[in-house]
């Protein structure tokens, strides 16, 4: 069993200072509409400028990309997968894969620490009933349970972060399971992004042909991320998630000594 870390009591001002700052940044980001820039349509619109800047300032562009990714995950801004796809377009799947794993893990860890500081020791024992089942799984086998939730990207990333923090999971367990668990989906979407140029060119050509025939109003430019998520890809993620739970199942079914 993976031990659960005790959460020491914190003075009220220390418990709520970081969460208040995080909520303020989330509110500012929402008011500024930052999530509107994390869409495939926005990437298509600014593709030329992004590619030019990246070619001229490769290292700076990579560092800025990683900084934006950390902030997006830490502030729970929707669109992390789109960022991964954009990274694949700009930096290639290999570099993007490692950059995203590092950045996403760092952002999730910052969010985890803020939530864990806020909940304090007493609240861990009074978990909301809606999170009770997830918390129980974390307590019994923290690493494998979190690994499953990371490998199967059907669960909201931010909710898993909260559940892990509320459960009292150890920091090193959270970091390890997160970093390992997000690798398959990260590299898969980065690989999709590396081929996005041809997809965008085809989409632009189809859109231009539609506009020439029917007019601008009848031809909205739609590029959905769901078109890249195939049934085979989802099955592969699900299979990996099941493998993560095999050690847990074996321990449960093993006869007591």
Secondary structure, DSSP 8 states (H G I E B T S, - for coil): ---B-------HHHHHHHHHHHHHHHHHHHHTTGGGGSSHHHHHHTHHHHHHHHHHSHHHHHHHHHHHHHHHHHTT-S-HHHHHHHHHHHH-HHHHHHHHHHHHHHHHHHHHHHHHHHHHHHHHTT--HHHHHHHHHHHHHHHHHHHHHHHSTTS-HHHHHHHHHHHTB-HHHHHHHHHHHTHHHHHHHHHHHHTHHHHHHHHHHHHHHHHHHH-GGG------GGGG--HHHHHHHHHHHHHHHHHHHHHHHS---
